[in-house]
Each structure stands twice: as structure tokens, then as C-alpha cells.
Amino acid sequence: MHIAKKIFYQTIRLANLSLLKKSSGNRLLLPYHHLVSDEQVPHVKHLYPYKGVKAFQEDLDYLLRHFRPVGLQEVLKSIQEQQPLPDNAFLLTFDDGLKEVSEVIAPLLLRKGIPAVFFLNTAFLDNRELFYRFKISLIIDALFQQPDSKVLQAEMARILALPSTTDLQQLVHAVKGITYKKRDLTDELGAAMDLSFDTYLHEQQPFMSTAQVQQLVEQGFAIGGHSIDHPYYKELSLEEMLHQTTVSVNVLAERFKLPYKVFAFPHSDAGIPAVFFDRLLKGPQPALDLIFGTNNQRTDIYPEILHRFNCERPEINIAAAVKGILFYNYWQRRKGTAAVHRQQV
């Protein structure tokens, strides 16, 4: 973490929470996570940090002490009827549909009576496909296990169109930089390293099954689309964005007989044009009921767009994360930058 951020989060923990709640202007806190686990998860460990079970439980207890949990249906009703939610409400959301949702997260939430929304990628459901970013983590993990293999490093450099003298850290940086449009490179690298992604997918089953998701729905949790296969939306044409969005949402709504259609952006919603939202949210029968972005609780061009904030970094105490986002919202309002502006094209 950058030193300025570290100082900010250390300092903000001392702030008065009640005062921040009143001044932030937000009635709904929207923290999001991907994973909770006490294990080193090879397909995630080189992508982002995540909290263990004890830390996550402490986060839930903190939220319950200071905020009121609400479910997706309450949020939908509030927006549709233009009625405010209760003060100090929070809604938890989780992305990517990892098996830890069913095995770790949902049981904890059930015990504490906390609703949540789980956003799924339809290509990964039932472990039919492995997310290309997870392949990146597995490639890096395998590379670190044989750091002195110059032959392997030279072959990886060739595949990535880098100089043959590229060192280990430069290779890792280049592998992490593989984009959605160039995701086939992960399969080439995996073959060069004798990695079988199909075997890993079959043996580890990193994603939830249809049966596990059905159980979540029966337990009262909500689910939504998270695109088909988790692209960076800024790399896509408008029609590709709309296809990724509507297919993922419609498949889930039909399969699990959902009375709502909600979507959360994979990666980021930064730079997505207004016409994308117009196509999905305008008219008497909009294609979606809600869209969740990642723009740190800011407001957007439609009330049906809600922005979440990352709350899973283990190095940031839950109190600091919550107070930090409330202070950020207050400061944005003071500067007149609390609203997201969208270009038409």
C-alpha cells in the first residue's frame, strides 16, 4: 500500500463514526468482497489479497454494531418507490461465484442473519471454464516454483514477445498484464509450463455449482450477473458490453427463476458511456432493475446505479475502511465531485 494511503487509514480510524455517518450523505453502505479463506488459494493468491475467516467475522460484527443489514429486495423497493432506506443500512455483495461463497461465506452470514447478493459469471458456473486471470495466478505460482529455469523463462519471453534476457520479475509483471483480448496467451504459457488448467478446474472446482447456487437462493440470498466471462468492459464495443451483461443476467434469472435482474461490473465501470446505461435502464420495461459499479459510493446518472467499495483488503481494518469511505463521500460532496459523469460515446 502506498505510504499516503497507509497514513490516511491509520489516521481515519480515530475519527468519530457518528459524525461521519451524518456528514457523508449516504444512507446505504455497499462493501464488496470476492473471497474469504484461511487457505492460500493458488488461483487467487497472485491477484489480490483477501481476509481470513476470523477477520471477516470481526468485520461482520462491526457492521452489525454500527449499521443495519438490508437485503436486495429492500433496496429495490426503496428505489422503485422512491422511499429512503432506514438510516445506517448496509448491503453486502460478493463477486465471481467462488466455491468459498457456499462453503465459508454463506454459512457465516446465515448464522448472523445478514442478507447478501452474490454476482456470478455464467461461463464459470459449474466449473465449465477457468477465468483467465486465475490462469495468470497459477502461471505465476508455477514460475516461482522454478525461478532458476532460464530455458523456461526464455520460452515464456518468446510467447510474450519480450527479449530473451527478460528476468523473472519482468516476466511476472508481463504475465499480470495479459488482457482479456489476449487471454489466449495464458493457454500458451500454461502449455509451455506443463500446466493443465482443465485438470486444475476438475480437481479444485474453484467455482460454485448450479446446485450450490440454488441452495443460496432457497436460503434467501440474492444473485445477479457479473458478465459471461469477466472481461474488462473498456476493451469491449458497446454491443459486446450489452451482450456480456444481458446474457449473464438473463441466464441466471431463467435458471433460478428470479423475480429481479441485477448486474455488477467485473473489474471496473470507469469510462463506460451513458448510452450503455440508457439501453439497459430506460423505458417502461428496463432490461435490468439495478446495476452495481465500483466507484466508491458515488452517485450516478440513474438512481438504479449503485456504487460499491472494496472492503476485503486484510491490511485495512474494517473501522478504517468504513470511516475512510464515509470521509471520502463527505469530501467529494464538499468538492462537488460526488456524482459520476458519463460521456455519450
N, C-alpha and C positions, 0 to 999 in steps of 0.2 A: 504494500500500500504506500502511496506517495506520502511523504512526511507531512505535507499540509493537511491532507485528509486525516492522517493519524492524530495530529494535534486537534483538529476540529472535533473528531469523535470523542477524544479524551476530555475535551472541554465541555462539549454539549451535554454530557452525562450529568453535569452539575446544574443544568437549567431546570426551572420549575415546570413540571409536566402540565399542571393545571393551567398555567398561564399560556403555554404553547398550544394547548388544545383550543383555548378561546381565541387565540390570535391567528391560527393557521387558516381558518376559513373552510376547513374540510370536515364534513360530517361522517365520512367513510374512509377508514384506513384500509389500504389494499396491499398487504405484504404478499410477496410470492416466493416460492421455492421450486426446486427441481427434485432434490434428493435429501433424504435423511438416512444416515447409516453409520454404524460404528466400524464398518469394514472399509478396507482400501478397495475401491471399485475400479478395476483396471480400465474399463471403457469410459470412465469419467475423470479419473484422478489427474490427468494432464490437461484438463479443460477448465475446470473451476473447482473451488473449494466448497465444502458442504459441512453441515453440522452433524454431530453425533446425536444419539437418542437423548442423553441426559440434557444436553444444551437445548435441544428442541423442546423438550418437556418444560424446561425452565422458561423458554420463550412463551410457550402457551400459557403457563401460569401467570406470567407478567401481563400478557394481553388480557387474560380473564380478570385480573385485579383492576385493571385501569380502563378497559373497553368492554363493549357488549358484542358478542358474536351474532352475526346475521347470516342468513342463507341467500342463495341466488334468487329465490322466488320473492323474498322481501325486497331485494334491490330492484328487481324487475318491476314489481308493483309500485315501488316508490317513484321510479322514473315514468312509468306509463300513466300513473295517476297524478303526477307532478306534486307529490306529497313528500316532505322531508323524512328521512330516516331518523330513528332515535339518535340523540347525541352520543358521540363516542362509539359509533358502530365500527366493526371490522369484519372483513370477509377474506378468508384465506384462499389462495389459489396455488396450484401446483402444475408444472408443465412437463410434458414429454411422456407421460404414462409409464413410468418405470415401475418394475415389479415391487420396489420398496414402498410404493403407494399402498398396495394391497397388504403387504407383509408387515410394514412398520408404521406408516403414517396413519392410515385409516383406523387401525385399532386404537391408537393413542387419541385420535380425535373423537372417536365414539365414546371412549371412557370419560372424556372431559365434556362431552356434549357440544362439540364445536362443528358447525357445518363447514363445507369446503367445496370448491369447484376444481375438477381435475381436467386438464386440457390434453388431448390425445392426438397423435399423428396417425392417420389411418393406415399408412403404409407399414407402420411398425407394429400395429396391433396384432396379437397372436404370434409375434416374433417372425413375421414373414420377411422382414428386411432389417438390416442393421444400419442405423443412422451413420452417414459418412463421417460426421465429427467423432463418433465413437470409434470408428476405424482409425482415425488420426491418433486418438489417445492410445489405442492398442499398438499402433506402429511405433510411437514414441517409447512406450513401455518396453517393447521388444528391442528397440535400438539401444536403450540404456542397459539392457542385459548383455550386450556385446559391444561395448564402447570402443574397443581397440581393433575392430574389424575394418581395416582400410578397404578391403575388397567390397564389402557391403556398402560402406559409405560412398565409395566411388560409383557403385551401381545406382544407389539412391540419388546421387547428384546428377547422374545421366538422365534418370527418369524425370527429375525436376528441372532439367535444363540448366543446371548450375555447373560451375567449374569443378573439375575433378578434385581440386585441392580444398573444396569446401569442408570446413571442420564440423565437429559434432554439434556444437551449439548453433551454428548457422543452419545445419540440416534440420534441427528441431524447430527453429524459427520458420523455416520454409515449409515444413510439414504442417505446422499450425496455421500457416497462411493459405492452405489449399481452400479454394472457394467452392461453393455449391456447383457452379458451372464447370469446374474442373475436378469434380469429385471422383471421376474415373481414375484419377491418379492414385487414389488410395488403394484401389484394387491392384494396380500395377506394383505399387510399393509392397503391398501385402504378399503378392506372389514372389517378389524378389527376396522377401524375408521368410518364406515358407510359412506364412500365417494363413490359417484357414478361417476366414470370417464366418463361413457357413457353419463350421464345427463349433466355433465360439457361440454363435447365435443359438444353435441347437442345445448345447450343453449348459450354457449360462442362463438362457431365457431372460434377457435383461428387461423385456417389456411385459406388460400385463396381457393376459389372455381375455378373450371375449367373456368367458365365464367369470373372471375376476372383476371385470368392469360391470357386468350385470349385477354382481353382488353389491358393488358400491352403490349402484342406482337403487337397489332394493333396500339398502341401509339408509337411504335418504340423501346421499351425496349427489351433487350435480356434475355433469360432464359437458365438455364442449370441444370444438375443433381447434386444432393447433397447426393446420395445414396438412397436406398429404405427407410430405417427406422432409419438412423443416428447412426450406430454403431461406436465404437472405432475400427478403422481398424487394430490396432496392436493386437487385440483379435481374428482376423479372419485368416483363412487359405488363401493362395493365391487365390484359386478358389472362396472362399466366397467374397474376396475383388473384384475380377473381376466381379462376378455376381452382387453384390450390385451396382457397378459402371455402367456397361453396361446396365443393366435393367433400372435403373433410367434415364439414358441419352436417351436410345432408345425409351422408352415410351413417354417421353416428345417431342422428335424430331418427332415422328409419330403423336402424338395427335395434336401438334400445327404447324405441317408442317414446321419445322425449317430447314434452309439450312446449319446449323452448328451443331456440337456436342461438348459441353464443360461440364466440371465437376469441382466441388470444393470439396475438402475433408471435411467431417464432423469432428469436433474436431481438428485433427492434422494429418499431413503427416509424423511425426517423426518416423524413423525406418522402413519405407516402403521400401522393397528391389527393386533393379534396375529392376528385372525381371517383376515386376508389370508394370512399365512404358514401358519396351520393348514390352510387349504384347499389349499395347494399342496405342503406338506411332510409332512403327517401321513398315517398309514396304511401298509399293506403295499406299496402301489404308488403312491408320491407322484407328482404331476404334474411336478415338477422335481427335478433332482439337486442343484443349487446355485443360490443367489441371491446376487448381489453388490450391496452397498449402498455408500454414500459416507460412512459415519460414522467415518472416520479410525481404522481398525484396531481398533475396539472389538468386544467380543463381543456376541452377541445371544441371542434366546430359543431358537434352534435352532443346532446346530453347522454346519448347512448354509447359514447366512447368514454371508458373509464381507464385511468392510468395507474398502474401498479408501481411498486418499488421493491427492489431486491432486499430480502431480509435473511438470506442464508449464509452470508459470509461469517465463518466462525470467529474471525478476529474482531468482529464488531459486536459488542454487547447489545442485547435486544433493546435496552433502555436508550443506548446511544443511537441505534438505528431509528427508533421511533421518534425520539426527540429531534434527531437530525433531519428527518423528512418533514416534521411539523415546522421546524425553524426554516427549512428551505422553502416550504409553501408560503410561510409568512413573508419571507424576504422577496419572493417572486411577486407576491401581491403588492408589496411596497414599491417595487420597481416597475410594476405594470407589465410583467412578463409571465403572468401565471397561466395565460392561455396559449395553446399550441396554434400556430398559424400554418395553414396548408396552401401550397401552390395548386393551381388548377391542373397543371400538367407537369 
